[in-house]
Amino acid sequence: MRTRSWYLFLRFVKPLRSHLGNVSANVIQAIGDLLIIKAELPDDREDGEDMSSGETDNSADARFDCQLNLFEAIGCLSSASSVPLENRVLYAQSVINPLFSDIEAHLGPAKGGDRRAVLQIHHDIMALGTLAKGFSDWQPSSSGTPAPSEVGDDFSRAAEAILVALEALKSSMDIRSAARFAFARMIGVLGSRVLQQLPRWIDGLLSHRSTNDEMVTFLRLLGQVIYAFKGEIQGVLDTLFTPLLQRIYVGLAEPVTGTDDEIQLTEIRREYLQFLLLVLNGDLGSIFISPGMKTFAVYLD
């Protein structure tokens, strides 16, 4: 009942956000203790045993998924148009700062192989991404504009914390998955400033351990970024294009040992072609004759 109420609370807040600005501070303070994240490793039951069709999922993962609804709700309440801009910034900081500190506290143990610390960082990153979605659900393909730059400053700091964790733990698929989730949702609050960090996102999310499925998903997301900021991305694209293509070609060259591999290879070929067409349609074709591409030609040889 409690976790269900968190979901229903979000469903109540989202359509009424413009009318709740005058109570946002009271609500945020009242539910602050529910925002504390405590990652739990799955027990034997959660890790392998199936539930019956009528059984409620009370696993730690299911509870955390419900908890994320509260972070999005906080973002919705904090970003209401009736909330003064300086208060929006304060509300964002009140949630971001504890998550930032928690990532910092668990990074050392996580690098040492502590599974619970890795999971805690995963949850913190997911919470930051979900909070950002509540503040602004703007996407490159939608109308409207990203969040105000004053709010974006704090989320830029949050993105930096995520990148530090990603760079330290990019061998973990859970961390890469959480970081990709957060990156997709932070575009709305970061706007074009996401381009400054884009090479680091690519380096972390397309590590040598990334699967072809991960690469396909990220190429779709990167295509949206190029589409949204094609007027500003030329210089950044010149820097990241060669290492990006190198990683794609590594994936294309992987041996096919079964049907699943064949499907994944077809998907990455399709997304790679769509990505190249997007670059050309965005009048960014000059990237193909840049000095970096000469280096890439030598790499292919």
Secondary structure as a PSIPRED ss2 file (coil, helix, strand):
# PSIPRED VFORMAT (PSIPRED V4.0)

   1 M C   1.000  0.000  0.000
   2 R H   0.000  1.000  0.000
   3 T H   0.000  1.000  0.000
   4 R H   0.000  1.000  0.000
   5 S H   0.000  1.000  0.000
   6 W H   0.000  1.000  0.000
   7 Y H   0.000  1.000  0.000
   8 L H   0.000  1.000  0.000
   9 F H   0.000  1.000  0.000
  10 L H   0.000  1.000  0.000
  11 R H   0.000  1.000  0.000
  12 F H   0.000  1.000  0.000
  13 V H   0.000  1.000  0.000
  14 K H   0.000  1.000  0.000
  15 P H   0.000  1.000  0.000
  16 L H   0.000  1.000  0.000
  17 R H   0.000  1.000  0.000
  18 S H   0.000  1.000  0.000
  19 H H   0.000  1.000  0.000
  20 L C   1.000  0.000  0.000
  21 G H   0.000  1.000  0.000
  22 N H   0.000  1.000  0.000
  23 V H   0.000  1.000  0.000
  24 S H   0.000  1.000  0.000
  25 A H   0.000  1.000  0.000
  26 N H   0.000  1.000  0.000
  27 V H   0.000  1.000  0.000
  28 I H   0.000  1.000  0.000
  29 Q H   0.000  1.000  0.000
  30 A H   0.000  1.000  0.000
  31 I C   1.000  0.000  0.000
  32 G H   0.000  1.000  0.000
  33 D H   0.000  1.000  0.000
  34 L H   0.000  1.000  0.000
  35 L H   0.000  1.000  0.000
  36 I C   1.000  0.000  0.000
  37 I C   1.000  0.000  0.000
  38 K C   1.000  0.000  0.000
  39 A C   1.000  0.000  0.000
  40 E C   1.000  0.000  0.000
  41 L C   1.000  0.000  0.000
  42 P C   1.000  0.000  0.000
  43 D C   1.000  0.000  0.000
  44 D H   0.000  1.000  0.000
  45 R H   0.000  1.000  0.000
  46 E H   0.000  1.000  0.000
  47 D H   0.000  1.000  0.000
  48 G H   0.000  1.000  0.000
  49 E C   1.000  0.000  0.000
  50 D C   1.000  0.000  0.000
  51 M C   1.000  0.000  0.000
  52 S C   1.000  0.000  0.000
  53 S C   1.000  0.000  0.000
  54 G C   1.000  0.000  0.000
  55 E C   1.000  0.000  0.000
  56 T C   1.000  0.000  0.000
  57 D C   1.000  0.000  0.000
  58 N C   1.000  0.000  0.000
  59 S C   1.000  0.000  0.000
  60 A H   0.000  1.000  0.000
  61 D H   0.000  1.000  0.000
  62 A H   0.000  1.000  0.000
  63 R H   0.000  1.000  0.000
  64 F H   0.000  1.000  0.000
  65 D H   0.000  1.000  0.000
  66 C H   0.000  1.000  0.000
  67 Q H   0.000  1.000  0.000
  68 L H   0.000  1.000  0.000
  69 N H   0.000  1.000  0.000
  70 L H   0.000  1.000  0.000
  71 F H   0.000  1.000  0.000
  72 E H   0.000  1.000  0.000
  73 A H   0.000  1.000  0.000
  74 I H   0.000  1.000  0.000
  75 G H   0.000  1.000  0.000
  76 C H   0.000  1.000  0.000
  77 L H   0.000  1.000  0.000
  78 S H   0.000  1.000  0.000
  79 S C   1.000  0.000  0.000
  80 A C   1.000  0.000  0.000
  81 S C   1.000  0.000  0.000
  82 S C   1.000  0.000  0.000
  83 V C   1.000  0.000  0.000
  84 P C   1.000  0.000  0.000
  85 L H   0.000  1.000  0.000
  86 E H   0.000  1.000  0.000
  87 N H   0.000  1.000  0.000
  88 R H   0.000  1.000  0.000
  89 V H   0.000  1.000  0.000
  90 L H   0.000  1.000  0.000
  91 Y H   0.000  1.000  0.000
  92 A H   0.000  1.000  0.000
  93 Q H   0.000  1.000  0.000
  94 S H   0.000  1.000  0.000
  95 V H   0.000  1.000  0.000
  96 I H   0.000  1.000  0.000
  97 N H   0.000  1.000  0.000
  98 P H   0.000  1.000  0.000
  99 L H   0.000  1.000  0.000
 100 F H   0.000  1.000  0.000
 101 S H   0.000  1.000  0.000
 102 D H   0.000  1.000  0.000
 103 I H   0.000  1.000  0.000
 104 E H   0.000  1.000  0.000
 105 A H   0.000  1.000  0.000
 106 H H   0.000  1.000  0.000
 107 L H   0.000  1.000  0.000
 108 G H   0.000  1.000  0.000
 109 P H   0.000  1.000  0.000
 110 A H   0.000  1.000  0.000
 111 K H   0.000  1.000  0.000
 112 G C   1.000  0.000  0.000
 113 G C   1.000  0.000  0.000
 114 D C   1.000  0.000  0.000
 115 R H   0.000  1.000  0.000
 116 R H   0.000  1.000  0.000
 117 A H   0.000  1.000  0.000
 118 V H   0.000  1.000  0.000
 119 L H   0.000  1.000  0.000
 120 Q H   0.000  1.000  0.000
 121 I H   0.000  1.000  0.000
 122 H H   0.000  1.000  0.000
 123 H H   0.000  1.000  0.000
 124 D H   0.000  1.000  0.000
 125 I H   0.000  1.000  0.000
 126 M H   0.000  1.000  0.000
 127 A H   0.000  1.000  0.000
 128 L H   0.000  1.000  0.000
 129 G H   0.000  1.000  0.000
 130 T H   0.000  1.000  0.000
 131 L H   0.000  1.000  0.000
 132 A H   0.000  1.000  0.000
 133 K H   0.000  1.000  0.000
 134 G H   0.000  1.000  0.000
 135 F H   0.000  1.000  0.000
 136 S C   1.000  0.000  0.000
 137 D C   1.000  0.000  0.000
 138 W C   1.000  0.000  0.000
 139 Q C   1.000  0.000  0.000
 140 P C   1.000  0.000  0.000
 141 S C   1.000  0.000  0.000
 142 S C   1.000  0.000  0.000
 143 S C   1.000  0.000  0.000
 144 G C   1.000  0.000  0.000
 145 T C   1.000  0.000  0.000
 146 P C   1.000  0.000  0.000
 147 A C   1.000  0.000  0.000
 148 P C   1.000  0.000  0.000
 149 S H   0.000  1.000  0.000
 150 E H   0.000  1.000  0.000
 151 V H   0.000  1.000  0.000
 152 G H   0.000  1.000  0.000
 153 D H   0.000  1.000  0.000
 154 D H   0.000  1.000  0.000
 155 F H   0.000  1.000  0.000
 156 S H   0.000  1.000  0.000
 157 R H   0.000  1.000  0.000
 158 A H   0.000  1.000  0.000
 159 A H   0.000  1.000  0.000
 160 E H   0.000  1.000  0.000
 161 A H   0.000  1.000  0.000
 162 I H   0.000  1.000  0.000
 163 L H   0.000  1.000  0.000
 164 V H   0.000  1.000  0.000
 165 A H   0.000  1.000  0.000
 166 L H   0.000  1.000  0.000
 167 E H   0.000  1.000  0.000
 168 A H   0.000  1.000  0.000
 169 L H   0.000  1.000  0.000
 170 K C   1.000  0.000  0.000
 171 S C   1.000  0.000  0.000
 172 S C   1.000  0.000  0.000
 173 M H   0.000  1.000  0.000
 174 D H   0.000  1.000  0.000
 175 I H   0.000  1.000  0.000
 176 R H   0.000  1.000  0.000
 177 S H   0.000  1.000  0.000
 178 A H   0.000  1.000  0.000
 179 A H   0.000  1.000  0.000
 180 R H   0.000  1.000  0.000
 181 F H   0.000  1.000  0.000
 182 A H   0.000  1.000  0.000
 183 F H   0.000  1.000  0.000
 184 A H   0.000  1.000  0.000
 185 R H   0.000  1.000  0.000
 186 M H   0.000  1.000  0.000
 187 I H   0.000  1.000  0.000
 188 G H   0.000  1.000  0.000
 189 V H   0.000  1.000  0.000
 190 L H   0.000  1.000  0.000
 191 G H   0.000  1.000  0.000
 192 S H   0.000  1.000  0.000
 193 R H   0.000  1.000  0.000
 194 V H   0.000  1.000  0.000
 195 L H   0.000  1.000  0.000
 196 Q H   0.000  1.000  0.000
 197 Q H   0.000  1.000  0.000
 198 L H   0.000  1.000  0.000
 199 P H   0.000  1.000  0.000
 200 R H   0.000  1.000  0.000
 201 W H   0.000  1.000  0.000
 202 I H   0.000  1.000  0.000
 203 D H   0.000  1.000  0.000
 204 G H   0.000  1.000  0.000
 205 L H   0.000  1.000  0.000
 206 L C   1.000  0.000  0.000
 207 S C   1.000  0.000  0.000
 208 H C   1.000  0.000  0.000
 209 R C   1.000  0.000  0.000
 210 S C   1.000  0.000  0.000
 211 T C   1.000  0.000  0.000
 212 N H   0.000  1.000  0.000
 213 D H   0.000  1.000  0.000
 214 E H   0.000  1.000  0.000
 215 M H   0.000  1.000  0.000
 216 V H   0.000  1.000  0.000
 217 T H   0.000  1.000  0.000
 218 F H   0.000  1.000  0.000
 219 L H   0.000  1.000  0.000
 220 R H   0.000  1.000  0.000
 221 L H   0.000  1.000  0.000
 222 L H   0.000  1.000  0.000
 223 G H   0.000  1.000  0.000
 224 Q H   0.000  1.000  0.000
 225 V H   0.000  1.000  0.000
 226 I H   0.000  1.000  0.000
 227 Y H   0.000  1.000  0.000
 228 A H   0.000  1.000  0.000
 229 F C   1.000  0.000  0.000
 230 K C   1.000  0.000  0.000
 231 G C   1.000  0.000  0.000
 232 E C   1.000  0.000  0.000
 233 I C   1.000  0.000  0.000
 234 Q H   0.000  1.000  0.000
 235 G H   0.000  1.000  0.000
 236 V H   0.000  1.000  0.000
 237 L H   0.000  1.000  0.000
 238 D H   0.000  1.000  0.000
 239 T H   0.000  1.000  0.000
 240 L H   0.000  1.000  0.000
 241 F H   0.000  1.000  0.000
 242 T H   0.000  1.000  0.000
 243 P H   0.000  1.000  0.000
 244 L H   0.000  1.000  0.000
 245 L H   0.000  1.000  0.000
 246 Q H   0.000  1.000  0.000
 247 R H   0.000  1.000  0.000
 248 I H   0.000  1.000  0.000
 249 Y H   0.000  1.000  0.000
 250 V H   0.000  1.000  0.000
 251 G H   0.000  1.000  0.000
 252 L H   0.000  1.000  0.000
 253 A C   1.000  0.000  0.000
 254 E C   1.000  0.000  0.000
 255 P C   1.000  0.000  0.000
 256 V C   1.000  0.000  0.000
 257 T C   1.000  0.000  0.000
 258 G C   1.000  0.000  0.000
 259 T H   0.000  1.000  0.000
 260 D H   0.000  1.000  0.000
 261 D H   0.000  1.000  0.000
 262 E H   0.000  1.000  0.000
 263 I H   0.000  1.000  0.000
 264 Q H   0.000  1.000  0.000
 265 L H   0.000  1.000  0.000
 266 T H   0.000  1.000  0.000
 267 E H   0.000  1.000  0.000
 268 I H   0.000  1.000  0.000
 269 R H   0.000  1.000  0.000
 270 R H   0.000  1.000  0.000
 271 E H   0.000  1.000  0.000
 272 Y H   0.000  1.000  0.000
 273 L H   0.000  1.000  0.000
 274 Q H   0.000  1.000  0.000
 275 F H   0.000  1.000  0.000
 276 L H   0.000  1.000  0.000
 277 L H   0.000  1.000  0.000
 278 L H   0.000  1.000  0.000
 279 V H   0.000  1.000  0.000
 280 L H   0.000  1.000  0.000
 281 N H   0.000  1.000  0.000
 282 G C   1.000  0.000  0.000
 283 D C   1.000  0.000  0.000
 284 L C   1.000  0.000  0.000
 285 G H   0.000  1.000  0.000
 286 S H   0.000  1.000  0.000
 287 I H   0.000  1.000  0.000
 288 F H   0.000  1.000  0.000
 289 I H   0.000  1.000  0.000
 290 S C   1.000  0.000  0.000
 291 P H   0.000  1.000  0.000
 292 G H   0.000  1.000  0.000
 293 M H   0.000  1.000  0.000
 294 K H   0.000  1.000  0.000
 295 T H   0.000  1.000  0.000
 296 F H   0.000  1.000  0.000
 297 A H   0.000  1.000  0.000
 298 V H   0.000  1.000  0.000
 299 Y H   0.000  1.000  0.000
 300 L H   0.000  1.000  0.000
 301 D C   1.000  0.000  0.000
